Amino acid sequence: MNIKKNILIYLTHSRVQAWNFLPDHSGFLEKNVPGLKVSICLNSKEFLKCLPEAEVIVVWFFKTDWLEKAPNLKHIFTPAAGKDWIKLDASKVRVSNGRFHGPMIAESIIGAIFYFLKAFHFSKKMQLQQKWARVKISERLGSLKGSRVTILGFGHIGQCVGRLLKPYGCMITGIKRTLIKDPDYFESCDRVLTVEKVSEVLETTDHLILALPGGVETEGILTYELLCKLPAHCYLFNIGRGNVYEEQDLVEVLENKKIAGAYLDVFSVEPLSEKSPLWSMDNVLIQPHISAASPHYMQLYVEELADKINNLNKSNLTR
């Protein structure tokens, strides 16, 4: 399909400004995709009114029953990396997810790593008490140099995280269901292994980064037994999905100091319950599923979207 006509866009978020599609983004698309006309919908009522005529749409989510109202729909684009909010038969409608999140998520992970390694939380605590706690703080400091980083879920985002971490001098182990060629930034100390090897890798991991998608295949993949294989000095970072372990298992290993701490951006149920013990743990840093948020979020997406549409149009012309 040649996308040179109208594209219907319904991308709004009532609370996070960076997740809204604005007229400037529309202008960018029309300028960079020859022949494209962008129509913006500001609410669901307006969107559903326009949907019957649409062939190509850009949305955060798409309800299954909306398909009955969209007889001409052929392609859905979405900024979302996960496939949680659009579940349609691929033979009927093509769905293209965003792939631009990696650098933003990597920034969040790097920030969280240094939050722990440089004892920023404890330093702030000492600051508020007006204590020059040089000895106590120094005893808590660590370094990424020479550390072993395991990335469970070594897809597009996981590989991007590894790329941005590598200059700090750490050793990267990427875990995937199937082996892939080593990324170009790998050195001899780095490796890609299949998920069957995860048990032995965890025992020597200093930082475990979870970048797994949701779904049946990843449900409970990080069992309590596997969590217990992590060294006591290990930190865990989850920016994938909250279904990969039982929350109570994670609470237990954190409470019993079986791991040093955790940065958690995703949870099995969101928002995280106010009753969750994770909120009050000193060794836990919580963010509300926002590790990929950035003032540049939507601009990065429309740049990617323009490239995708232009490439799609080119491939159709050469057939």
Backbone as numpy.savetxt, mean C-alpha at the origin, in Angstrom:
# Nx Ny Nz CAx CAy CAz Cx Cy Cz
-10.07 -1.30 -27.52 -10.91 -0.10 -27.52 -10.04 1.15 -27.52
-10.38 2.07 -28.38 -9.64 3.31 -28.49 -10.29 4.36 -27.60
-9.55 4.83 -26.59 -10.12 5.79 -25.64 -9.79 7.20 -26.10
-10.64 7.73 -26.97 -10.40 9.08 -27.48 -11.66 9.94 -27.37
-12.64 9.41 -26.66 -13.89 10.16 -26.55 -14.07 10.66 -25.12
-15.18 10.30 -24.52 -15.51 10.78 -23.18 -15.07 9.78 -22.12
-14.55 10.29 -21.03 -14.21 9.46 -19.88 -14.92 10.05 -18.65
-15.64 9.21 -17.94 -16.46 9.64 -16.81 -15.69 9.40 -15.52
-15.51 10.46 -14.72 -14.69 10.35 -13.52 -15.50 10.69 -12.27
-15.53 9.74 -11.34 -16.19 9.93 -10.05 -15.20 9.54 -8.96
-14.39 10.50 -8.56 -13.35 10.29 -7.54 -13.48 11.38 -6.49
-14.24 11.11 -5.46 -14.39 12.09 -4.38 -14.14 11.41 -3.04
-13.64 12.18 -2.09 -13.47 11.70 -0.72 -13.78 12.86 0.21
-14.72 12.63 1.10 -15.23 13.72 1.92 -14.26 14.20 2.99
-13.26 13.38 3.32 -12.39 13.73 4.44 -10.93 13.96 4.05
-10.43 13.22 3.09 -9.02 13.36 2.69 -8.96 14.13 1.38
-8.51 15.37 1.46 -8.51 16.26 0.30 -7.67 15.70 -0.85
-6.57 15.05 -0.53 -5.64 14.55 -1.55 -6.26 13.46 -2.42
-7.37 12.90 -1.99 -8.01 11.82 -2.73 -9.18 12.30 -3.58
-9.23 13.57 -3.88 -10.28 14.14 -4.72 -9.74 14.53 -6.09
-10.51 14.20 -7.12 -10.17 14.58 -8.49 -10.70 15.99 -8.74
-9.80 16.90 -9.12 -10.13 18.32 -9.24 -10.07 18.79 -10.71
-10.61 19.96 -11.01 -10.56 20.47 -12.38 -9.15 20.53 -12.97
-8.16 20.83 -12.13 -6.77 20.86 -12.63 -6.35 19.49 -13.17
-6.81 18.43 -12.52 -6.48 17.08 -12.97 -7.18 16.78 -14.30
-8.40 17.27 -14.42 -9.13 17.12 -15.68 -8.38 17.81 -16.82
-7.91 19.03 -16.55 -7.17 19.77 -17.56 -5.89 19.05 -17.97
-5.22 18.44 -17.00 -3.98 17.71 -17.29 -4.27 16.53 -18.23
-5.34 15.78 -17.93 -5.67 14.62 -18.77 -6.02 15.05 -20.19
-6.84 16.06 -20.32 -7.25 16.50 -21.64 -6.08 17.07 -22.44
-5.13 17.67 -21.75 -3.95 18.21 -22.43 -3.00 17.11 -22.88
-2.91 16.04 -22.09 -1.90 15.01 -22.35 -2.44 13.76 -23.05
-3.76 13.67 -23.24 -4.34 12.57 -24.01 -5.12 13.18 -25.16
-4.57 13.15 -26.37 -5.23 13.78 -27.53 -6.66 13.27 -27.73
-7.59 14.22 -27.88 -8.96 13.86 -28.20 -9.82 13.47 -27.02
-9.27 13.47 -25.82 -10.02 13.02 -24.65 -10.87 14.14 -24.07
-12.10 13.81 -23.70 -13.01 14.73 -23.03 -13.36 14.15 -21.67
-13.08 14.90 -20.61 -13.29 14.43 -19.24 -14.58 15.01 -18.68
-15.42 14.14 -18.10 -16.63 14.57 -17.40 -16.50 14.16 -15.93
-16.63 15.15 -15.03 -16.47 14.90 -13.60 -17.84 14.82 -12.92
-18.02 13.79 -12.10 -19.22 13.66 -11.28 -18.84 13.91 -9.82
-19.63 14.70 -9.12 -19.31 15.08 -7.75 -20.05 14.27 -6.70
-21.01 13.46 -7.14 -21.74 12.62 -6.19 -22.28 11.39 -6.92
-22.77 10.42 -6.15 -23.22 9.16 -6.74 -24.47 9.33 -7.61
-25.34 10.24 -7.23 -26.56 10.48 -8.02 -26.21 10.95 -9.43
-25.28 11.90 -9.49 -24.83 12.41 -10.79 -24.13 11.33 -11.59
-23.32 10.53 -10.90 -22.57 9.45 -11.56 -23.52 8.41 -12.16
-24.49 7.97 -11.38 -25.42 6.94 -11.85 -26.29 7.44 -13.00
-26.56 8.73 -13.02 -27.32 9.31 -14.12 -26.54 9.24 -15.42
-25.21 9.44 -15.33 -24.35 9.44 -16.52 -23.87 8.05 -16.92
-23.94 7.10 -16.00 -23.35 5.77 -16.19 -23.88 5.02 -17.41
-25.18 5.06 -17.73 -25.68 4.26 -18.87 -24.98 4.55 -20.20
-24.48 5.75 -20.38 -23.82 6.11 -21.64 -22.31 5.88 -21.61
-21.76 5.60 -20.44 -20.30 5.57 -20.29 -19.68 4.28 -20.81
-18.57 4.43 -21.50 -17.75 3.29 -21.92 -16.53 3.13 -21.02
-16.01 4.27 -20.54 -14.81 4.27 -19.71 -15.06 5.15 -18.48
-14.77 4.60 -17.30 -14.98 5.37 -16.07 -13.74 5.26 -15.18
-13.62 6.23 -14.27 -12.56 6.21 -13.25 -13.25 6.40 -11.91
-13.12 5.42 -11.02 -13.84 5.42 -9.75 -12.98 4.82 -8.64
-13.39 5.11 -7.39 -12.77 4.44 -6.24 -13.36 3.04 -6.07
-14.67 2.93 -6.29 -15.36 1.66 -6.08 -16.45 1.52 -7.12
-16.92 0.28 -7.31 -18.00 0.04 -8.25 -18.84 -1.11 -7.72
-20.10 -0.81 -7.42 -20.99 -1.83 -6.88 -21.44 -2.78 -8.00
-21.53 -4.06 -7.66 -21.85 -5.07 -8.66 -23.18 -4.79 -9.35
-24.18 -4.34 -8.61 -25.49 -4.10 -9.22 -25.50 -2.88 -10.14
-24.46 -2.07 -10.11 -24.38 -0.94 -11.02 -24.17 -1.41 -12.46
-23.65 -2.62 -12.61 -23.36 -3.14 -13.94 -24.62 -3.20 -14.81
-25.77 -3.43 -14.18 -27.03 -3.46 -14.91 -27.38 -2.11 -15.51
-26.85 -1.06 -14.89 -27.11 0.31 -15.37 -26.06 0.78 -16.37
-25.11 -0.11 -16.71 -23.98 0.30 -17.55 -23.81 -0.65 -18.75
-24.75 -0.64 -19.69 -24.69 -1.58 -20.83 -23.52 -1.33 -21.77
-22.97 -0.12 -21.76 -21.87 0.22 -22.68 -20.49 0.16 -22.03
-20.45 -0.13 -20.74 -19.19 -0.05 -20.00 -18.20 -1.12 -20.45
-16.98 -0.68 -20.76 -15.94 -1.60 -21.21 -14.69 -1.57 -20.34
-14.41 -0.44 -19.69 -13.14 -0.32 -18.95 -13.33 0.55 -17.71
-12.84 0.03 -16.57 -12.84 0.79 -15.32 -11.39 1.02 -14.90
-11.05 2.28 -14.68 -9.75 2.63 -14.08 -9.99 3.03 -12.64
-9.07 2.70 -11.75 -9.16 3.11 -10.36 -7.78 3.40 -9.80
-7.66 4.44 -8.97 -6.36 4.69 -8.33 -5.99 3.62 -7.31
-6.97 2.92 -6.77 -6.72 1.97 -5.69 -5.77 0.86 -6.13
-4.84 0.52 -5.24 -3.92 -0.59 -5.53 -4.59 -1.93 -5.27
-5.40 -1.99 -4.19 -6.09 -3.23 -3.84 -7.33 -3.47 -4.69
-7.74 -4.73 -4.75 -8.89 -5.10 -5.57 -10.15 -5.29 -4.72
-10.15 -4.71 -3.53 -11.24 -4.92 -2.58 -12.55 -4.28 -2.99
-12.50 -3.16 -3.69 -13.70 -2.35 -3.91 -14.30 -2.49 -5.30
-13.64 -3.23 -6.17 -14.20 -3.50 -7.50 -14.02 -4.98 -7.79
-15.12 -5.72 -7.71 -15.07 -7.17 -7.94 -16.06 -7.51 -9.04
-15.54 -7.53 -10.27 -16.38 -7.79 -11.44 -15.77 -8.89 -12.30
-16.59 -9.50 -13.11 -16.14 -10.51 -14.07 -15.25 -9.83 -15.11
-13.98 -10.25 -15.15 -13.01 -9.60 -16.05 -13.36 -9.80 -17.51
-14.17 -10.82 -17.82 -14.55 -11.05 -19.21 -15.57 -10.02 -19.69
-16.25 -9.35 -18.75 -17.26 -8.36 -19.12 -16.70 -6.94 -19.11
-15.92 -6.63 -18.09 -15.37 -5.28 -17.95 -13.91 -5.38 -17.52
-13.06 -4.65 -18.20 -11.65 -4.64 -17.83 -11.44 -3.64 -16.69
-10.66 -4.04 -15.69 -10.37 -3.18 -14.54 -8.86 -2.96 -14.46
-8.45 -1.70 -14.39 -7.02 -1.35 -14.28 -6.80 -0.61 -12.96
-6.01 -1.22 -12.07 -5.70 -0.62 -10.77 -4.48 0.28 -10.86
-4.36 1.19 -9.89 -3.20 2.07 -9.82 -1.95 1.32 -9.40
-0.81 1.79 -9.91 0.48 1.17 -9.59 1.52 2.21 -9.16
1.05 3.36 -8.71 1.94 4.48 -8.42 2.22 4.67 -6.94
1.68 3.80 -6.08 1.71 4.01 -4.64 3.07 3.73 -3.98
3.90 2.95 -4.63 5.12 2.46 -4.02 5.99 3.50 -3.32
6.39 4.58 -4.01 7.26 5.57 -3.36 6.63 6.22 -2.12
5.33 6.50 -2.16 4.67 7.11 -1.01 4.64 6.14 0.18
4.33 4.88 -0.09 4.30 3.88 0.97 5.70 3.65 1.52
6.70 3.64 0.63 8.08 3.45 1.07 8.50 4.58 2.01
8.09 5.81 1.71 8.40 6.93 2.60 7.81 6.69 3.99
6.57 6.20 4.04 5.93 5.93 5.33 6.68 4.86 6.10
7.08 3.80 5.41 7.80 2.71 6.07 9.15 3.19 6.57
9.87 3.93 5.75 11.18 4.44 6.17 11.03 5.35 7.39
10.00 6.20 7.36 9.75 7.06 8.52 9.47 6.25 9.77
8.67 5.19 9.63 8.34 4.34 10.79 9.55 3.58 11.29
10.39 3.11 10.38 11.61 2.41 10.79 12.48 3.32 11.65
12.66 4.56 11.21 13.51 5.46 11.98 12.82 5.98 13.23
11.50 6.00 13.24 10.76 6.31 14.46 11.18 5.35 15.56
11.30 4.07 15.20 11.72 3.07 16.17 13.24 3.08 16.40
14.00 3.04 15.31 15.46 2.89 15.44 16.13 4.11 16.09
15.57 5.28 15.90 16.16 6.49 16.48 15.45 6.94 17.76
14.56 6.08 18.26 13.91 6.30 19.56 13.21 7.65 19.64
12.56 8.05 18.57 11.92 9.37 18.54 10.80 9.48 19.58
10.04 8.41 19.74 8.94 8.45 20.71 9.47 8.64 22.13
10.52 7.88 22.47 11.11 7.98 23.80 11.79 9.33 23.99
12.42 9.83 22.93 13.07 11.14 23.00 12.05 12.24 23.28
10.90 12.15 22.64 9.85 13.13 22.88 9.34 13.04 24.32
9.25 11.82 24.81 8.82 11.61 26.20 9.80 12.27 27.17
11.09 12.10 26.91 12.12 12.71 27.76 12.11 14.23 27.61
11.84 14.70 26.40 11.77 16.14 26.15 10.67 16.79 26.99
9.50 16.15 27.03 8.38 16.70 27.79 8.65 16.70 29.29
9.56 15.81 29.71 9.96 15.78 31.12 11.18 16.65 31.38
11.66 17.33 30.32 12.84 18.21 30.38 14.07 17.46 30.91
14.24 16.25 30.40 15.38 15.41 30.81 16.38 15.28 29.67
17.64 15.54 29.98 18.74 15.39 29.03 19.19 13.93 29.11
18.37 13.02 28.52 18.54 11.58 28.76 19.45 10.94 27.71
20.64 11.47 27.56 21.54 11.01 26.51 21.85 9.51 26.63
22.13 9.04 27.82 22.49 7.63 28.01 21.30 6.72 27.72
20.15 7.05 28.31 18.96 6.21 28.12 18.54 6.16 26.65
18.63 7.30 25.97 18.24 7.32 24.55 19.25 6.55 23.71
20.53 6.76 23.99 21.56 6.09 23.19 21.46 4.58 23.29
21.00 4.07 24.41 20.87 2.62 24.59 19.75 2.03 23.74
18.88 2.89 23.24 17.74 2.43 22.43 17.98 2.60 20.94
19.08 3.21 20.54 19.30 3.52 19.14 19.75 2.32 18.33
19.33 2.29 17.06 19.75 1.24 16.14 20.08 1.84 14.79
20.40 0.98 13.83 20.76 1.44 12.49 20.24 0.46 11.46
19.89 0.99 10.29 19.46 0.12 9.19 20.65 -0.56 8.52
21.82 0.04 8.62 23.01 -0.49 7.95 23.30 -1.91 8.46
23.40 -2.84 7.54 23.71 -4.22 7.89 22.52 -5.03 8.39
21.34 -4.43 8.46 20.16 -5.15 8.96 19.54 -6.01 7.85
18.77 -6.99 8.27 18.10 -7.89 7.34 16.63 -7.52 7.25
16.21 -7.12 6.06 14.82 -6.72 5.82 14.13 -7.79 4.98
13.04 -8.32 5.49 12.25 -9.30 4.75 10.95 -8.63 4.31
10.67 -8.70 3.01 9.44 -8.11 2.47 8.54 -9.24 2.02
7.51 -9.50 2.80 6.55 -10.56 2.48 5.45 -9.96 1.62
5.48 -10.34 0.34 4.64 -9.70 -0.67 5.53 -8.84 -1.53
6.31 -9.48 -2.42 7.33 -8.76 -3.18 6.83 -8.45 -4.59
5.64 -7.84 -4.63 5.08 -7.39 -5.90 5.57 -5.99 -6.23
4.75 -5.24 -6.95 5.17 -3.91 -7.40 5.50 -3.00 -6.22
4.63 -2.96 -5.21 4.86 -2.09 -4.05 6.04 -2.60 -3.24
6.08 -3.90 -2.98 7.18 -4.48 -2.19 8.54 -4.22 -2.81
8.63 -4.35 -4.13 9.90 -4.10 -4.81 10.28 -2.63 -4.76
9.30 -1.75 -4.84 9.58 -0.32 -4.73 10.09 0.02 -3.33
9.48 -0.57 -2.31 9.94 -0.36 -0.93 11.39 -0.83 -0.79
11.69 -1.99 -1.33 13.06 -2.50 -1.28 14.05 -1.57 -1.96
13.65 -1.01 -3.09 14.53 -0.10 -3.84 14.90 1.13 -3.01
13.92 1.70 -2.32 14.18 2.90 -1.53 14.91 2.60 -0.22
14.79 1.37 0.27 15.49 0.99 1.49 16.95 0.63 1.22
17.23 0.11 0.04 18.56 -0.44 -0.26 19.72 0.53 -0.02
19.60 1.81 -0.36 20.74 2.72 -0.13 21.14 2.88 1.33
20.29 2.45 2.27 20.64 2.54 3.69 21.55 1.41 4.13
21.89 0.51 3.21 22.86 -0.54 3.53 22.28 -1.79 4.13
20.98 -2.02 3.94 20.38 -3.25 4.47 20.38 -4.35 3.41
20.12 -5.57 3.88 20.05 -6.74 3.01 18.57 -7.10 2.82
18.15 -7.25 1.58 16.74 -7.43 1.25 16.45 -8.88 0.88
15.42 -9.44 1.49 14.87 -10.72 1.07 13.41 -10.51 0.68
13.10 -10.73 -0.59 11.72 -10.61 -1.06 11.06 -11.97 -1.10
9.84 -12.06 -0.59 9.11 -13.32 -0.56 7.91 -13.22 -1.51
7.85 -14.15 -2.49 6.75 -14.20 -3.45 6.23 -15.63 -3.58
5.03 -15.74 -4.15 4.51 -17.09 -4.41 5.34 -17.79 -5.48
5.79 -17.02 -6.48 6.61 -17.59 -7.55 7.89 -16.78 -7.68
8.96 -17.43 -8.05 10.24 -16.74 -8.19 10.22 -15.78 -9.37
10.95 -14.68 -9.22 11.11 -13.70 -10.29 12.59 -13.39 -10.44
12.92 -12.72 -11.51 14.28 -12.26 -11.70 14.61 -11.21 -10.64
15.84 -11.24 -10.14 16.25 -10.25 -9.14 16.10 -8.83 -9.68
15.55 -7.91 -8.89 15.48 -6.50 -9.32 16.88 -5.95 -9.59
16.96 -4.92 -10.40 18.27 -4.40 -10.81 19.05 -3.76 -9.67
18.40 -3.44 -8.54 19.11 -2.82 -7.43 19.68 -3.85 -6.45
19.41 -5.12 -6.68 19.90 -6.17 -5.79 21.42 -6.30 -5.86
22.01 -6.67 -4.72 23.42 -7.02 -4.64 23.51 -8.51 -4.31
24.72 -9.01 -4.15 24.91 -10.45 -3.91 24.28 -10.92 -2.60
24.10 -10.00 -1.65 23.53 -10.35 -0.35 22.00 -10.40 -0.36
21.39 -9.96 -1.46 19.93 -9.89 -1.55 19.39 -11.10 -2.29
18.11 -11.43 -2.08 17.55 -12.62 -2.71 16.03 -12.55 -2.77
15.49 -13.33 -3.69 14.04 -13.53 -3.78 13.77 -15.00 -3.52
12.86 -15.29 -2.59 12.53 -16.66 -2.24 11.02 -16.88 -2.35
10.62 -18.12 -2.46 9.19 -18.44 -2.47 8.67 -18.50 -1.05
7.34 -18.43 -0.92 6.70 -18.36 0.39 6.97 -19.60 1.23
7.32 -20.71 0.59 7.64 -21.94 1.34 8.86 -21.76 2.23
9.70 -20.78 1.92 10.94 -20.55 2.68 10.76 -19.54 3.81
9.55 -19.01 3.97 9.35 -17.90 4.89 9.70 -18.26 6.33
9.44 -19.48 6.75 9.68 -19.88 8.14 11.14 -19.72 8.53
12.05 -20.19 7.68 13.48 -20.11 8.01 14.01 -18.69 7.88
13.41 -17.89 7.01 13.86 -16.51 6.82 13.52 -15.64 8.02
12.35 -15.87 8.61 11.89 -15.03 9.71 12.84 -15.06 10.90
13.51 -16.17 11.10 14.38 -16.32 12.26 15.56 -15.36 12.25
15.92 -14.85 11.08 17.06 -13.92 10.98 16.62 -12.55 10.47
15.35 -12.22 10.65 14.81 -10.95 10.14 14.86 -9.87 11.21
15.36 -8.70 10.82 15.38 -7.55 11.72 14.17 -6.65 11.51
13.70 -6.59 10.27 12.53 -5.78 9.94 11.65 -6.59 8.97
10.43 -6.87 9.37 9.49 -7.62 8.52 8.45 -6.65 7.98
8.43 -6.52 6.65 7.48 -5.63 5.99 6.44 -6.48 5.28
5.17 -6.24 5.61 4.07 -6.98 5.01 3.42 -6.11 3.94
3.53 -6.55 2.70 2.96 -5.81 1.57 2.05 -6.73 0.76
1.28 -7.54 1.48 0.43 -8.54 0.84 -0.95 -7.98 0.51
-1.55 -8.44 -0.58 -2.93 -8.06 -0.89 -3.90 -8.82 0.00
-5.15 -8.37 0.04 -6.16 -9.11 0.76 -6.64 -10.30 -0.06
-7.58 -11.05 0.51 -8.14 -12.18 -0.23 -7.90 -13.51 0.46
-8.51 -14.55 -0.11 -8.45 -15.89 0.48 -7.02 -16.41 0.54
-6.22 -16.13 -0.48 -4.87 -16.69 -0.56 -3.95 -16.18 0.55
-4.22 -14.99 1.07 -3.35 -14.44 2.11 -3.97 -14.49 3.51
-5.18 -15.00 3.61 -5.89 -15.05 4.88 -5.10 -15.85 5.91
-4.69 -15.20 7.00 -4.01 -15.89 8.09 -2.67 -16.49 7.72
-2.02 -15.97 6.68 -0.77 -16.56 6.21 0.35 -16.45 7.24
0.31 -15.38 8.05 1.32 -15.20 9.09 0.74 -15.70 10.41
0.94 -16.97 10.66 0.36 -17.62 11.83 1.09 -17.21 13.11
0.49 -17.56 14.24 1.13 -17.28 15.53 2.50 -17.96 15.62
2.58 -19.18 15.10 3.86 -19.91 15.13 4.92 -19.17 14.32
4.54 -18.60 13.18 5.49 -17.85 12.36 5.88 -16.55 13.05
4.93 -15.87 13.65 5.24 -14.64 14.39 6.25 -14.91 15.50
6.13 -16.05 16.13 7.03 -16.40 17.24 8.44 -16.74 16.76
8.61 -16.97 15.47 9.95 -17.23 14.94 10.77 -15.95 14.78
10.10 -14.81 14.80 10.82 -13.54 14.66 11.68 -13.28 15.89
12.87 -12.71 15.73 13.71 -12.37 16.87 13.06 -11.29 17.74
13.43 -11.24 18.98 12.84 -10.28 19.92 13.14 -8.84 19.54
14.21 -8.61 18.77 14.56 -7.24 18.37 13.90 -6.82 17.06
13.09 -7.70 16.46 12.50 -7.44 15.14 11.32 -6.48 15.23
11.20 -5.63 14.21 10.04 -4.75 14.07 9.20 -5.22 12.88
7.88 -5.11 13.02 6.95 -5.52 11.97 6.24 -4.28 11.42
6.07 -4.25 10.10 5.43 -3.12 9.42 4.37 -3.67 8.47
3.12 -3.30 8.66 2.06 -3.80 7.79 1.39 -2.67 7.03
1.61 -2.68 5.70 0.97 -1.68 4.84 0.15 -2.37 3.76
-0.05 -3.69 3.90 -0.80 -4.45 2.91 -2.26 -4.56 3.28
-2.61 -5.65 3.97 -3.97 -5.85 4.45 -3.94 -6.51 5.82
-5.00 -6.28 6.61 -5.02 -6.75 7.99 -5.46 -8.19 8.16
-5.77 -8.88 7.05 -6.25 -10.25 7.15 -5.13 -11.28 7.24
-3.88 -10.84 7.16 -2.77 -11.80 7.04 -2.40 -12.46 8.36
-2.87 -11.92 9.48 -2.66 -12.56 10.78 -3.89 -12.30 11.65
-3.99 -13.05 12.71 -5.03 -12.79 13.70 -4.55 -11.65 14.59
-5.37 -10.64 14.74 -4.96 -9.47 15.52 -4.55 -9.85 16.94
-5.27 -10.80 17.54 -4.95 -11.22 18.91 -3.57 -11.87 18.99
-3.18 -12.59 17.93 -1.84 -13.18 17.90 -0.77 -12.08 17.91
-1.01 -11.03 17.13 -0.05 -9.92 17.10 0.00 -9.22 18.45
-1.17 -9.00 19.05 -1.22 -8.37 20.37 -0.39 -9.17 21.37
-0.52 -10.49 21.31 0.19 -11.34 22.28 1.71 -11.26 22.11
2.19 -11.31 20.87 3.65 -11.27 20.69 4.20 -9.89 21.05
3.39 -8.85 20.85 3.83 -7.51 21.24 3.82 -7.33 22.76
2.77 -7.81 23.40 2.67 -7.69 24.85 3.77 -8.46 25.56
4.10 -9.62 25.01 5.11 -10.48 25.64 6.53 -10.19 25.15
6.68 -9.09 24.40 7.99 -8.64 23.91 8.69 -9.69 23.06
7.89 -10.50 22.35 8.48 -11.47 21.43 8.96 -10.79 20.15
8.44 -9.60 19.89 9.01 -8.72 18.88 9.11 -7.32 19.49
9.93 -6.46 18.89 10.23 -5.17 19.51 9.12 -4.14 19.32
8.41 -4.22 18.19 7.38 -3.22 17.95 6.74 -3.40 16.59
5.74 -2.58 16.29 5.03 -2.70 15.02 4.49 -1.36 14.56
4.59 -1.13 13.26 3.92 -0.02 12.58 2.75 -0.61 11.81
1.54 -0.19 12.14 0.34 -0.79 11.56 -0.49 0.28 10.87
-0.67 0.12 9.57 -1.46 1.06 8.80 -2.78 0.43 8.34
-2.89 -0.90 8.44 -4.08 -1.61 7.97 -4.53 -2.61 9.03
-5.83 -2.91 9.02 -6.41 -3.78 10.03 -7.51 -4.63 9.41
-7.80 -5.76 10.03 -8.82 -6.66 9.48 -10.19 -6.01 9.48
-10.46 -5.19 10.49 -11.70 -4.40 10.54 -11.29 -2.94 10.70
-11.77 -2.10 9.78 -11.44 -0.68 9.84 -12.71 0.15 9.90
-12.75 1.19 10.74 -11.69 1.64 11.66 -11.39 0.60 12.75
-10.18 0.65 13.26 -9.80 -0.22 14.36 -10.66 0.08 15.58
-11.17 -0.98 16.21 -12.04 -0.82 17.37 -11.35 -0.03 18.47
-12.10 0.87 19.12 -11.56 1.64 20.23 -11.16 0.74 21.40
-11.69 -0.47 21.40 -11.38 -1.41 22.48 -10.10 -2.20 22.22
-9.51 -2.06 21.05 -8.30 -2.82 20.73 -7.15 -2.40 21.64
-6.43 -3.37 22.23 -5.28 -3.04 23.08 -4.12 -2.42 22.30
-4.16 -2.54 20.97 -3.08 -1.98 20.16 -2.94 -0.46 20.36
-4.06 0.22 20.59 -4.04 1.68 20.72 -3.09 2.16 21.82
-3.05 1.44 22.92 -2.32 1.93 24.10 -0.93 1.35 24.25
-0.49 0.57 23.27 0.83 -0.07 23.39 1.95 0.92 23.05
2.93 1.00 23.90 4.06 1.90 23.70 4.91 1.52 22.49
4.92 0.23 22.15 5.77 -0.24 21.06 5.00 -0.39 19.74
3.85 0.30 19.64 3.05 0.24 18.42 2.81 1.66 17.89
2.97 1.82 16.58 2.67 3.07 15.90 1.53 2.80 14.93
0.40 3.48 15.12 -0.80 3.24 14.32 -1.07 4.42 13.39
-1.39 4.10 12.13 -1.91 5.09 11.20 -3.20 4.54 10.58
-4.15 5.40 10.23 -5.47 4.96 9.79 -5.56 4.69 8.28
-4.84 3.65 7.82 -4.84 3.24 6.41 -4.55 4.44 5.51
-3.40 5.04 5.75 -3.08 6.30 5.06 -1.61 6.36 4.66
-0.94 5.20 4.61 0.49 5.19 4.30 0.79 5.67 2.89
-0.23 5.63 2.00 -0.01 6.09 0.62 -0.55 7.50 0.39
-0.99 8.15 1.45 -1.52 9.51 1.28 -0.39 10.51 1.08
-0.64 11.49 0.24 0.35 12.52 -0.07 -0.36 13.67 -0.78
0.11 14.90 -0.61 -0.49 16.01 -1.36 -0.41 15.79 -2.87
0.53 14.94 -3.31 0.75 14.71 -4.74 -0.01 13.49 -5.25
-0.81 12.86 -4.38 -1.44 11.58 -4.71 -2.18 11.61 -6.05
-3.14 12.52 -6.18 -3.97 12.52 -7.38 -3.21 12.93 -8.62
-2.24 13.85 -8.46 -1.44 14.24 -9.62 -0.60 13.07 -10.12
-0.04 12.30 -9.19 0.72 11.12 -9.58 -0.18 10.13 -10.32
-1.42 10.03 -9.84 -2.33 9.09 -10.50 -2.70 9.54 -11.90
-3.03 10.82 -12.08 -3.45 11.25 -13.42 -2.28 11.17 -14.41
-1.06 11.33 -13.93 0.10 11.14 -14.81 0.17 9.69 -15.26
-0.03 8.77 -14.32 -0.04 7.35 -14.67 -1.21 7.03 -15.60
-2.38 7.59 -15.29 -3.58 7.33 -16.09 -3.39 7.81 -17.53
-2.82 8.99 -17.70 -2.57 9.51 -19.04 -1.67 8.57 -19.83
-0.61 8.07 -19.18 0.30 7.13 -19.84 -0.43 5.84 -20.21
-1.28 5.35 -19.31 -2.01 4.11 -19.58 -2.93 4.26 -20.78
-3.67 5.36 -20.82 -4.61 5.57 -21.92 -3.87 5.74 -23.24
-2.78 6.52 -23.23 -2.01 6.72 -24.46 -1.41 5.41 -24.95
-0.90 4.59 -24.02 -0.33 3.30 -24.42 -1.40 2.37 -24.96
-2.59 2.42 -24.34 -3.70 1.59 -24.80 -4.13 2.00 -26.20
-4.20 3.30 -26.43 -4.57 3.80 -27.75 -3.53 3.42 -28.80
-2.26 3.48 -28.43 -1.17 3.11 -29.36 -1.26 1.64 -29.75
-1.48 0.79 -28.73 -1.53 -0.66 -29.00 -2.71 -1.00 -29.89
-3.82 -0.27 -29.76 -4.97 -0.52 -30.61 -4.71 -0.08 -32.05
-3.94 0.98 -32.21 -3.62 1.48 -33.54 -2.69 0.53 -34.30
-1.83 -0.20 -33.57 -0.85 -1.06 -34.23 -1.39 -2.47 -34.48
-2.60 -2.75 -34.06 -3.17 -4.09 -34.28 -3.55 -4.28 -35.73
